Amino acid sequence: MTIERKTCTAPDGVEIVYSAAGAGTIGLVFIHGGLANRGFWDGELRRFAGEYRVLAPDLAGHGESGSNRVKWGMPEFGGDVRAMVEAEGLKKLVLFGNSLGGPVAVEAALQLPGRVLGVVGVDTFHSLAYKMSSEEAAQRAEAFRKNYADSIHAMTAQLFHPDADPALIDDAEQRMSRTPPETAYQMFLCLANYDVAACVGRLQAPLRAINGDLYAIDLEGVRKTKPDFEAVIMKHMGHYPMLERPEEFDQHVADVARALAH
């Protein structure tokens, strides 16, 4: 099985680099979180290429994709995914999004009406009630701009259980450290006052989640906005289940994908 490196152009002209593997009438799209990259999903491309067309983009400013974006925002990240899906000609797909990638998947689904069979958050959608204030967004953005290495280190430490494999934590930190500091700055700024509940409320496709238990999920709260919401909770799991326990995680992916796609 070969993972192809492909490119497409986002609606605002930014070049988007993505990985692609497999074939099939149904696509599985895996969207990384903030400051991550498409390489977080290499295991899933290999695991599911036998049954699906599997795609994983680098969002603008991340990985190999361009960073020459003028207006940064969640709808624009959704446009990155839309551009890839349209370039591939996929008519039926399930969107998986880790962390920030969850809301990005919702934004993409809203831009791809009639094509998305479901949106699956991966350690995200714990609550739809929280909105980051402009002040907090600016503070976080400035912290990352002022001292990127320390900010990445502090953030990564909060994404794993205390007894997680130190090598795994270090690997995640090193991966995220390769993201340009300016991307972190723009990403946090564009989260100011972002209303994920409003976007989820417009979502026509089913909403699911495969989450760790590091942070509690407000299941009933999410269902007030999206009554069909269902979540699988992986015990003693942090923010990156695809890295921590990939076989177990992939089984959940397979189960959710099959339920949504067939």
KOLVO-183073 format. One record per residue: residue in one letter; x, y, z of N, C-alpha, C in turn. Coordinates in Angstrom, 3 decimals, padded with zeros to 6 digits. Layout:
# residues N
A|X|Y|Z|X|Y|Z|X|Y|Z $
...
# end
This chain:
# residues 262
M|000.841|-001.196|000.000|000.000|000.000|000.000|000.876|001.246|000.000 $
T|000.589|002.137|-000.958|001.360|003.369|-001.092|000.529|004.561|-000.641 $
I|001.138|005.416|000.173|000.506|006.674|000.535|000.983|007.734|-000.455 $
E|000.053|008.283|-001.205|000.391|009.312|-002.193|000.459|010.690|-001.533 $
R|001.370|011.508|-002.004|001.409|012.924|-001.629|000.768|013.714|-002.765 $
K|-000.311|014.415|-002.462|-001.047|015.147|-003.485|-001.254|016.596|-003.044 $
T|-001.645|017.431|-003.968|-001.902|018.834|-003.659|-003.209|019.295|-004.294 $
C|-003.778|020.310|-003.692|-004.942|020.996|-004.252|-004.855|022.449|-003.814 $
T|-005.801|023.248|-004.247|-005.777|024.672|-003.924|-007.021|025.059|-003.145 $
A|-006.823|025.639|-001.973|-007.935|026.105|-001.148|-008.660|027.247|-001.849 $
P|-009.895|027.551|-001.438|-010.649|028.621|-002.089|-009.935|029.971|-002.116 $
D|-009.056|030.219|-001.132|-008.350|031.509|-001.110|-006.971|031.432|-001.756 $
G|-006.687|030.314|-002.435|-005.451|030.212|-003.196|-004.292|029.545|-002.488 $
V|-004.443|029.181|-001.224|-003.374|028.522|-000.481|-003.226|027.076|-000.974 $
E|-001.993|026.643|-001.191|-001.758|025.263|-001.600|-001.913|024.337|-000.402 $
I|-002.722|023.302|-000.572|-002.956|022.314|000.465|-002.321|020.995|000.042 $
V|-001.458|020.471|000.890|-000.827|019.177|000.648|-001.586|018.126|001.449 $
Y|-001.838|016.982|000.817|-002.558|015.936|001.543|-002.052|014.549|001.168 $
S|-002.332|013.607|002.038|-002.010|012.205|001.804|-003.264|011.483|001.349 $
A|-003.080|010.517|000.462|-004.207|009.757|-000.068|-003.794|008.304|-000.251 $
A|-004.725|007.410|000.008|-004.459|005.984|-000.149|-005.768|005.254|-000.379 $
G|-005.665|004.088|-001.002|-006.831|003.238|-001.168|-007.764|003.681|-002.275 $
A|-008.866|002.986|-002.356|-009.884|003.272|-003.362|-011.235|002.875|-002.790 $
G|-012.269|003.316|-003.454|-013.608|002.987|-002.988|-014.555|004.144|-003.206 $
T|-015.834|003.867|-003.154|-016.838|004.907|-003.389|-017.055|005.774|-002.157 $
I|-016.643|005.284|-000.996|-016.788|006.055|000.243|-015.413|006.475|000.742 $
G|-015.300|007.723|001.147|-014.036|008.245|001.648|-014.040|008.411|003.153 $
L|-012.901|008.169|003.761|-012.662|008.528|005.158|-011.639|009.657|005.149 $
V|-011.993|010.774|005.758|-011.117|011.935|005.804|-010.693|012.169|007.243 $
F|-009.381|012.249|007.471|-008.836|012.427|008.816|-008.166|013.793|008.912 $
I|-008.666|014.632|009.817|-008.222|016.019|009.942|-007.476|016.182|011.268 $
H|-006.247|016.641|011.188|-005.421|016.798|012.388|-005.881|017.982|013.231 $
G|-005.333|018.067|014.436|-005.637|019.169|015.329|-004.697|020.341|015.136 $
G|-004.899|021.367|015.931|-004.057|022.547|015.860|-002.607|022.231|016.163 $
L|-001.708|022.752|015.350|-000.256|022.601|015.471|000.218|021.181|015.167 $
A|-000.666|020.306|014.743|-000.278|018.959|014.340|-000.109|018.922|012.815 $
N|-000.174|017.748|012.231|-000.052|017.629|010.776|-000.621|016.294|010.326 $
R|-000.686|016.096|009.044|-001.346|014.906|008.499|-000.638|013.608|008.866 $
G|000.651|013.685|009.229|001.392|012.490|009.598|000.847|011.784|010.824 $
F|000.080|012.499|011.664|-000.549|011.865|012.822|-001.481|010.730|012.397 $
W|-001.929|010.754|011.141|-002.923|009.804|010.668|-002.349|008.739|009.731 $
D|-001.036|008.632|009.623|-000.461|007.655|008.682|-000.934|006.239|008.970 $
G|-001.086|005.905|010.245|-001.553|004.565|010.600|-002.948|004.287|010.079 $
E|-003.803|005.296|010.107|-005.181|005.117|009.639|-005.230|004.998|008.117 $
L|-004.358|005.709|007.416|-004.315|005.558|005.957|-003.963|004.116|005.590 $
R|-003.004|003.554|006.305|-002.609|002.172|006.010|-003.703|001.181|006.430 $
R|-004.324|001.449|007.554|-005.309|000.510|008.098|-006.570|000.437|007.251 $
F|-007.016|001.560|006.692|-008.333|001.591|006.050|-008.300|001.690|004.529 $
A|-007.104|001.695|003.945|-007.007|001.843|002.490|-007.567|000.645|001.734 $
G|-007.690|-000.492|002.410|-008.224|-001.660|001.723|-009.714|-001.595|001.465 $
E|-010.393|-000.707|002.180|-011.861|-000.650|002.085|-012.380|000.705|001.633 $
Y|-011.609|001.761|001.882|-012.074|003.117|001.609|-011.012|003.916|000.847 $
R|-011.418|005.032|000.278|-010.474|006.052|-000.165|-010.178|006.883|001.077 $
V|-008.937|006.940|001.490|-008.581|007.563|002.759|-007.704|008.786|002.498 $
L|-008.080|009.915|003.099|-007.393|011.184|002.876|-007.042|011.848|004.200 $
A|-005.937|012.575|004.210|-005.542|013.348|005.397|-004.816|014.606|004.929 $
P|-005.410|015.780|005.135|-004.767|017.017|004.688|-003.884|017.648|005.753 $
D|-002.917|018.423|005.301|-002.273|019.421|006.157|-003.095|020.696|006.024 $
L|-003.723|021.140|007.096|-004.442|022.409|007.043|-003.453|023.540|006.762 $
A|-003.954|024.646|006.262|-003.092|025.789|005.946|-002.214|026.148|007.138 $
G|-000.939|026.404|006.874|-000.001|026.771|007.921|000.608|025.596|008.654 $
H|000.112|024.391|008.405|000.581|023.186|009.084|001.277|022.266|008.072 $
G|002.202|021.470|008.585|002.857|020.499|007.724|003.468|021.143|006.497 $
E|003.132|020.602|005.336|003.686|021.097|004.083|002.785|022.113|003.382 $
S|001.610|022.357|003.900|000.691|023.278|003.220|001.161|024.721|003.343 $
G|000.675|025.548|002.428|001.063|026.953|002.412|000.546|027.708|003.617 $
S|001.239|028.782|003.935|000.837|029.620|005.069|000.508|031.044|004.625 $
N|000.377|031.239|003.327|000.114|032.576|002.779|-001.375|032.899|002.810 $
R|-001.981|032.688|003.962|-003.411|032.962|004.158|-003.573|034.381|004.667 $
V|-004.497|035.113|004.089|-004.751|036.489|004.512|-005.759|036.513|005.656 $
K|-006.868|035.802|005.482|-007.893|035.728|006.521|-007.885|034.329|007.124 $
W|-007.515|034.242|008.410|-007.491|032.964|009.110|-008.799|032.774|009.871 $
G|-009.384|031.602|009.771|-010.620|031.330|010.494|-011.027|029.883|010.339 $
M|-011.959|029.452|011.155|-012.430|028.074|011.085|-013.115|027.757|009.752 $
P|-013.942|028.652|009.211|-014.510|028.361|007.889|-013.436|028.191|006.820 $
E|-012.340|028.946|006.952|-011.251|028.820|005.981|-010.561|027.461|006.105 $
F|-010.355|026.981|007.338|-009.810|025.633|007.512|-010.773|024.598|006.924 $
G|-012.068|024.817|007.123|-013.050|023.929|006.504|-012.940|023.945|004.994 $
G|-012.621|025.110|004.435|-012.430|025.226|002.994|-011.235|024.442|002.497 $
D|-010.208|024.295|003.340|-009.060|023.460|002.970|-009.511|022.021|002.735 $
V|-010.347|021.526|003.639|-010.856|020.150|003.526|-011.781|020.031|002.322 $
R|-012.643|020.997|002.155|-013.566|020.979|001.011|-012.815|020.916|-000.311 $
A|-011.756|021.711|-000.426|-010.969|021.729|-001.667|-010.400|020.351|-001.977 $
M|-009.904|019.667|-000.949|-009.353|018.324|-001.133|-010.431|017.331|-001.561 $
V|-011.573|017.375|-000.887|-012.670|016.462|-001.214|-013.143|016.684|-002.643 $
E|-013.261|017.936|-003.035|-013.705|018.245|-004.394|-012.663|017.837|-005.425 $
A|-011.386|018.009|-005.093|-010.323|017.585|-006.002|-010.346|016.075|-006.216 $
E|-010.731|015.356|-005.179|-010.804|013.895|-005.257|-012.114|013.407|-005.871 $
G|-013.099|014.286|-005.957|-014.382|013.906|-006.533|-015.210|012.983|-005.650 $
L|-014.972|013.025|-004.349|-015.706|012.151|-003.435|-017.148|012.631|-003.242 $
K|-018.079|011.710|-003.354|-019.491|012.049|-003.184|-020.057|011.578|-001.853 $
K|-019.392|010.604|-001.232|-019.819|010.092|000.065|-018.599|009.960|000.964 $
L|-018.658|010.553|002.159|-017.492|010.503|003.027|-017.882|010.660|004.485 $
V|-016.979|010.185|005.346|-017.077|010.378|006.789|-015.870|011.205|007.202 $
L|-016.114|012.272|007.943|-015.050|013.178|008.372|-014.678|012.896|009.817 $
F|-013.394|012.633|010.057|-012.860|012.465|011.403|-011.970|013.661|011.712 $
G|-012.141|014.262|012.897|-011.332|015.419|013.248|-010.859|015.366|014.681 $
N|-009.545|015.438|014.875|-008.953|015.412|016.206|-008.832|016.832|016.743 $
S|-009.318|017.052|017.975|-009.146|018.347|018.634|-009.748|019.469|017.783 $
L|-008.957|020.451|017.410|-009.424|021.526|016.527|-010.013|020.971|015.231 $
G|-009.506|019.813|014.819|-010.005|019.195|013.592|-011.467|018.809|013.653 $
G|-012.027|018.652|014.875|-013.449|018.342|014.999|-014.326|019.471|014.483 $
P|-014.183|020.679|015.038|-014.920|021.812|014.488|-014.595|022.087|013.020 $
V|-013.351|021.849|012.608|-013.006|022.011|011.191|-013.815|021.039|010.340 $
A|-013.984|019.812|010.844|-014.797|018.827|010.120|-016.244|019.295|009.987 $
V|-016.771|019.908|011.045|-018.135|020.444|010.975|-018.211|021.554|009.922 $
E|-017.230|022.448|009.937|-017.199|023.525|008.938|-017.134|022.951|007.529 $
A|-016.316|021.917|007.334|-016.209|021.294|006.017|-017.534|020.660|005.599 $
A|-018.185|019.992|006.554|-019.467|019.349|006.255|-020.510|020.371|005.816 $
L|-020.496|021.540|006.448|-021.445|022.593|006.074|-021.174|023.107|004.662 $
Q|-019.934|022.965|004.205|-019.567|023.408|002.856|-019.691|022.296|001.817 $
L|-020.028|021.092|002.279|-020.159|019.939|001.379|-021.540|019.301|001.552 $
P|-022.607|020.066|001.330|-023.957|019.548|001.590|-024.267|018.304|000.753 $
G|-024.863|017.322|001.436|-025.282|016.107|000.754|-024.200|015.061|000.579 $
R|-022.958|015.378|000.931|-021.863|014.420|000.727|-021.419|013.725|002.012 $
V|-021.607|014.376|003.148|-021.029|013.892|004.405|-022.005|012.960|005.126 $
L|-021.561|011.729|005.350|-022.386|010.717|006.011|-022.329|010.835|007.527 $
G|-021.295|011.508|008.014|-021.162|011.700|009.446|-019.892|012.459|009.778 $
V|-019.902|013.128|010.928|-018.722|013.809|011.468|-018.370|013.125|012.776 $
V|-017.097|012.753|012.913|-016.641|012.039|014.103|-015.507|012.832|014.753 $
G|-015.748|013.338|015.938|-014.695|014.015|016.673|-013.783|013.004|017.344 $
V|-012.510|013.327|017.419|-011.541|012.488|018.128|-010.959|013.330|019.257 $
D|-011.342|013.009|020.466|-011.047|013.784|021.674|-011.381|015.264|021.473 $
T|-012.625|015.480|021.137|-013.145|016.836|020.987|-014.663|016.779|021.188 $
F|-015.338|017.911|021.087|-016.781|018.007|021.358|-017.107|017.575|022.793 $
H|-016.185|017.844|023.720|-016.480|017.553|025.131|-017.629|018.421|025.627 $
S|-017.689|019.639|025.114|-018.749|020.579|025.452|-018.885|021.553|024.296 $
L|-020.097|022.010|024.075|-020.316|023.021|023.027|-020.571|024.392|023.634 $
A|-020.497|024.467|024.950|-020.867|025.710|025.641|-019.731|026.728|025.694 $
Y|-018.492|026.254|025.605|-017.348|027.148|025.819|-017.043|027.979|024.574 $
K|-016.847|029.257|024.794|-016.361|030.155|023.744|-015.157|030.904|024.283 $
M|-014.074|030.885|023.527|-012.869|031.589|023.951|-013.047|033.083|023.725 $
S|-012.808|033.870|024.770|-012.959|035.319|024.642|-011.835|035.899|023.788 $
S|-012.052|037.087|023.307|-011.011|037.770|022.528|-009.758|037.969|023.355 $
E|-009.944|038.272|024.647|-008.799|038.504|025.532|-007.981|037.229|025.723 $
E|-008.671|036.114|025.962|-007.952|034.857|026.159|-007.246|034.422|024.880 $
A|-007.930|034.581|023.747|-007.319|034.218|022.469|-006.056|035.032|022.225 $
A|-006.121|036.319|022.505|-004.958|037.190|022.308|-003.818|036.813|023.251 $
Q|-004.157|036.484|024.506|-003.142|036.086|025.473|-002.436|034.804|025.042 $
R|-003.216|033.837|024.588|-002.617|032.573|024.152|-001.760|032.785|022.909 $
A|-002.263|033.564|021.980|-001.513|033.835|020.756|-000.178|034.495|021.069 $
E|-000.203|035.483|021.957|001.027|036.202|022.316|001.995|035.301|023.064 $
A|001.484|034.402|023.909|002.350|033.485|024.645|003.121|032.581|023.698 $
F|002.432|032.076|022.677|003.095|031.217|021.704|004.078|032.002|020.839 $
R|003.752|033.238|020.554|004.662|034.067|019.753|005.911|034.438|020.570 $
K|005.724|034.657|021.870|006.828|035.104|022.730|007.797|033.970|023.044 $
N|007.263|032.805|023.396|008.125|031.675|023.746|007.465|030.394|023.245 $
Y|007.749|030.071|022.003|007.060|028.964|021.340|007.410|027.626|021.979 $
A|008.690|027.385|022.226|009.119|026.090|022.758|008.481|025.790|024.113 $
D|008.508|026.764|025.017|007.918|026.544|026.336|006.404|026.377|026.255 $
S|005.778|027.120|025.373|004.322|027.033|025.224|003.908|025.666|024.686 $
I|004.639|025.166|023.693|004.368|023.830|023.146|004.574|022.773|024.228 $
H|005.646|022.918|024.987|005.954|021.944|026.041|004.850|021.907|027.094 $
A|004.406|023.069|027.518|003.353|023.147|028.535|002.038|022.578|028.011 $
M|001.715|022.881|026.758|000.467|022.391|026.175|000.491|020.873|026.041 $
T|001.595|020.336|025.551|001.690|018.894|025.338|001.522|018.126|026.646 $
A|002.069|018.658|027.720|001.979|017.985|029.024|000.540|017.825|029.484 $
Q|-000.347|018.679|029.008|-001.754|018.627|029.410|-002.578|017.663|028.559 $
L|-001.957|017.033|027.582|-002.697|016.215|026.624|-002.580|014.711|026.884 $
F|-001.862|014.346|027.955|-001.646|012.936|028.268|-001.883|012.693|029.749 $
H|-002.255|011.473|030.085|-002.295|011.084|031.488|-000.874|011.132|032.057 $
P|-000.733|011.385|033.369|000.594|011.535|033.964|001.522|010.336|033.768 $
D|000.957|009.132|033.643|001.796|007.942|033.508|001.973|007.501|032.061 $
A|001.652|008.377|031.104|001.826|008.040|029.692|003.307|007.869|029.366 $
D|003.593|007.127|028.323|004.959|006.860|027.886|005.677|008.174|027.575 $
P|006.755|008.492|028.288|007.468|009.753|028.046|007.948|009.899|026.599 $
A|008.311|008.777|025.977|008.762|008.832|024.584|007.630|009.268|023.661 $
L|006.423|008.834|023.976|005.260|009.209|023.177|004.953|010.701|023.329 $
I|005.045|011.180|024.550|004.817|012.606|024.807|005.863|013.442|024.077 $
D|007.109|013.008|024.158|008.199|013.734|023.494|008.012|013.730|021.982 $
D|007.562|012.607|021.441|007.323|012.517|019.998|006.251|013.508|019.567 $
A|005.147|013.563|020.315|004.072|014.506|019.979|004.569|015.942|020.065 $
E|005.362|016.231|021.096|005.891|017.585|021.254|006.810|017.955|020.085 $
Q|007.652|017.030|019.699|008.570|017.298|018.600|007.815|017.514|017.291 $
R|006.783|016.731|017.066|005.972|016.890|015.851|005.343|018.289|015.805 $
M|004.755|018.701|016.916|004.077|019.990|016.946|005.049|021.162|016.913 $
S|006.252|020.926|017.410|007.258|021.993|017.412|007.675|022.394|016.004 $
R|007.405|021.523|015.041|007.774|021.833|013.652|006.774|022.763|012.978 $
T|005.638|022.982|013.615|004.656|023.925|013.064|005.164|025.347|013.293 $
P|005.084|026.215|012.271|005.600|027.584|012.436|004.893|028.335|013.562 $
P|005.628|029.080|014.375|005.013|029.856|015.459|003.918|030.799|014.966 $
E|004.080|031.342|013.776|003.062|032.266|013.261|001.732|031.565|013.039 $
T|001.779|030.276|012.702|000.541|029.511|012.561|-000.192|029.432|013.892 $
A|000.566|029.158|014.961|-000.045|029.109|016.295|-000.674|030.454|016.640 $
Y|000.030|031.518|016.338|-000.471|032.865|016.631|-001.801|033.111|015.911 $
Q|-001.836|032.847|014.622|-003.059|033.082|013.852|-004.184|032.133|014.258 $
M|-003.830|030.900|014.591|-004.840|029.918|014.972|-005.570|030.341|016.237 $
F|-004.818|030.766|017.248|-005.466|031.182|018.490|-006.309|032.440|018.284 $
L|-005.819|033.363|017.500|-006.597|034.578|017.245|-007.936|034.252|016.580 $
C|-007.928|033.298|015.667|-009.171|033.004|014.937|-010.173|032.218|015.775 $
L|-009.747|031.743|016.961|-010.674|031.050|017.858|-011.484|032.008|018.723 $
A|-011.134|033.270|018.710|-011.832|034.253|019.543|-013.317|034.284|019.200 $
N|-014.128|034.020|020.208|-015.593|034.088|020.088|-016.175|033.098|019.077 $
Y|-015.397|032.084|018.716|-015.912|031.086|017.771|-017.028|030.277|018.438 $
D|-018.160|030.184|017.779|-019.357|029.550|018.335|-019.542|028.169|017.705 $
V|-018.923|027.160|018.317|-019.011|025.819|017.744|-020.435|025.286|017.837 $
A|-021.172|025.667|018.876|-022.546|025.180|019.022|-023.424|025.631|017.862 $
A|-023.244|026.855|017.422|-024.041|027.360|016.300|-023.777|026.556|015.037 $
C|-022.504|026.190|014.819|-022.156|025.413|013.629|-022.680|023.988|013.729 $
V|-022.520|023.374|014.904|-023.036|022.020|015.103|-024.557|022.012|014.947 $
G|-025.203|023.070|015.375|-026.648|023.156|015.251|-027.128|023.169|013.815 $
R|-026.260|023.582|012.900|-026.609|023.602|011.469|-026.239|022.311|010.758 $
L|-025.535|021.433|011.457|-025.034|020.204|010.849|-026.165|019.225|010.577 $
Q|-026.292|018.794|009.319|-027.335|017.847|008.951|-026.900|016.404|009.178 $
A|-025.603|016.141|009.070|-025.084|014.781|009.232|-025.027|014.398|010.708 $
P|-025.008|013.095|011.010|-024.855|012.643|012.405|-023.520|013.097|013.003 $
L|-023.509|013.296|014.319|-022.297|013.684|015.032|-021.934|012.593|016.028 $
R|-020.671|012.162|015.979|-020.153|011.136|016.870|-018.830|011.600|017.471 $
A|-018.311|010.877|018.442|-016.996|011.170|019.004|-016.345|009.893|019.503 $
I|-015.034|009.832|019.358|-014.201|008.804|019.980|-013.229|009.572|020.862 $
N|-013.473|009.569|022.159|-012.729|010.426|023.081|-011.957|009.632|024.121 $
G|-010.915|010.263|024.637|-010.259|009.735|025.816|-011.031|010.173|027.056 $
D|-010.534|009.771|028.216|-011.199|010.138|029.468|-010.410|011.169|030.264 $
L|-009.417|011.783|029.628|-008.608|012.789|030.317|-009.465|013.996|030.697 $
Y|-010.381|014.341|029.820|-011.301|015.452|030.070|-012.735|014.944|029.951 $
A|-013.567|015.335|030.889|-014.951|014.850|030.937|-015.764|015.387|029.773 $
I|-016.728|014.588|029.353|-017.607|014.996|028.266|-019.002|015.285|028.818 $
D|-019.581|016.389|028.357|-020.932|016.776|028.767|-021.912|016.234|027.719 $
L|-022.180|014.945|027.813|-022.983|014.263|026.803|-024.362|014.899|026.640 $
E|-025.019|015.117|027.756|-026.371|015.679|027.681|-026.344|017.122|027.189 $
G|-025.303|017.847|027.566|-025.186|019.224|027.092|-025.029|019.295|025.592 $
V|-024.198|018.418|025.036|-024.009|018.394|023.577|-025.311|017.993|022.890 $
R|-026.029|017.068|023.496|-027.281|016.590|022.884|-028.379|017.650|022.871 $
K|-028.238|018.680|023.694|-029.208|019.774|023.625|-029.099|020.499|022.285 $
T|-027.909|020.488|021.720|-027.700|021.089|020.398|-027.837|020.055|019.291 $
K|-027.306|018.840|019.538|-027.308|017.776|018.514|-027.826|016.497|019.150 $
P|-029.144|016.276|019.117|-029.750|015.158|019.837|-029.210|013.780|019.446 $
D|-028.677|013.636|018.232|-028.198|012.318|017.797|-026.765|012.015|018.235 $
F|-026.153|012.902|019.005|-024.748|012.754|019.369|-024.511|011.505|020.199 $
E|-023.490|010.734|019.803|-023.070|009.551|020.547|-021.552|009.580|020.678 $
A|-021.026|009.047|021.785|-019.589|009.065|022.020|-019.108|007.745|022.589 $
V|-017.936|007.317|022.099|-017.201|006.199|022.670|-016.099|006.794|023.533 $
I|-015.997|006.349|024.773|-014.965|006.851|025.672|-013.919|005.757|025.904 $
M|-012.683|006.047|025.502|-011.582|005.111|025.706|-010.977|005.355|027.098 $
K|-010.941|004.321|027.901|-010.466|004.466|029.274|-008.955|004.692|029.327 $
H|-008.579|005.560|030.268|-007.176|005.897|030.493|-006.489|006.286|029.176 $
M|-007.111|007.200|028.488|-006.631|007.629|027.173|-006.537|009.146|027.138 $
G|-005.480|009.644|026.509|-005.276|011.073|026.362|-005.800|011.604|025.043 $
H|-005.141|012.628|024.557|-005.641|013.426|023.437|-005.382|012.818|022.063 $
Y|-004.397|011.914|021.996|-004.008|011.354|020.698|-004.132|009.830|020.711 $
P|-005.357|009.297|020.691|-005.531|007.842|020.751|-004.917|007.120|019.563 $
M|-004.801|007.802|018.423|-004.197|007.169|017.251|-002.706|006.916|017.452 $
L|-002.097|007.635|018.389|-000.689|007.427|018.712|-000.521|006.518|019.931 $
E|-001.399|006.659|020.922|-001.253|005.906|022.175|-001.629|004.436|022.037 $
R|-002.828|004.161|021.523|-003.273|002.768|021.378|-003.945|002.614|020.008 $
P|-003.126|002.612|018.942|-003.684|002.663|017.591|-004.604|001.498|017.223 $
E|-004.282|000.290|017.666|-005.133|-000.844|017.284|-006.527|-000.718|017.881 $
E|-006.581|-000.361|019.145|-007.880|-000.180|019.807|-008.641|000.977|019.178 $
F|-007.937|002.070|018.944|-008.570|003.230|018.323|-009.116|002.890|016.941 $
D|-008.309|002.212|016.141|-008.739|001.894|014.777|-009.958|000.985|014.756 $
Q|-010.101|000.132|015.763|-011.303|-000.693|015.827|-012.534|000.177|016.050 $
H|-012.409|001.188|016.894|-013.524|002.120|017.091|-013.823|002.882|015.795 $
V|-012.769|003.300|015.107|-012.951|003.995|013.823|-013.702|003.102|012.851 $
A|-013.271|001.834|012.769|-013.909|000.899|011.855|-015.393|000.730|012.182 $
D|-015.696|000.588|013.470|-017.091|000.404|013.889|-017.944|001.625|013.563 $
V|-017.418|002.812|013.871|-018.178|004.039|013.622|-018.348|004.270|012.129 $
A|-017.282|004.081|011.374|-017.347|004.282|009.920|-018.356|003.339|009.280 $
R|-018.321|002.086|009.712|-019.245|001.101|009.129|-020.689|001.468|009.451 $
A|-020.946|001.892|010.671|-022.310|002.258|011.061|-022.820|003.462|010.269 $
L|-021.942|004.421|010.016|-022.356|005.624|009.300|-022.440|005.421|007.793 $
A|-021.597|004.558|007.273|-021.453|004.453|005.816|-022.314|003.369|005.186 $
H|-022.897|002.481|005.996|-023.627|001.368|005.411|-025.029|001.262|005.976 $
# end
